[in-house]
Amino acid sequence: MAVTAKNGKYFYAWSKILPDGSFYLPDQALQEYHIRTDSKVILMSGRNTAKGFSVVCKELIDNSPLAKVFASLPQLRSFSIPEGETISFKERVFCWTYLGSNHYIQLPLQTWAEFGVNPGDKLLSLRATHLAFNNLADGPYIELAKQVRGMTVYE
């Protein structure tokens, strides 16, 4: 169950990185950002945290402030690099992966480490910008979210 917390921040759910490197993306976040299952998704590290990632709505990239960044990463936009392999650009880490019909993505453990997280870590999925939703292991909203009762946890 998604909730609106203090300061108007919208939390979707908690998800845990499983031992095999899989991670559940909440249905409500995927719907809100028009991200379809059985498709490729782009992940990007955040600016305000070293632990977590954003799931980017790739259809909105061209009309966003990040358009120039993604224009500099044609191999990411064309998915011509191997799935789960990272590219660093302007202090951010990027990769792509497949989102299955079961709402799970799966990354190599090394890729998770490059996003500052590891199997067993529980990440908070929350609304971010019009372009992406975040999945964070630390930062100012984590303690606030820990106080919310009844939020779904995917393990």
Order of alpha helices (4+ residues) and beta strands (2+ residues): beta-beta-beta-alpha-beta-beta-alpha-alpha-beta-beta-beta-alpha-beta-beta-alpha-beta
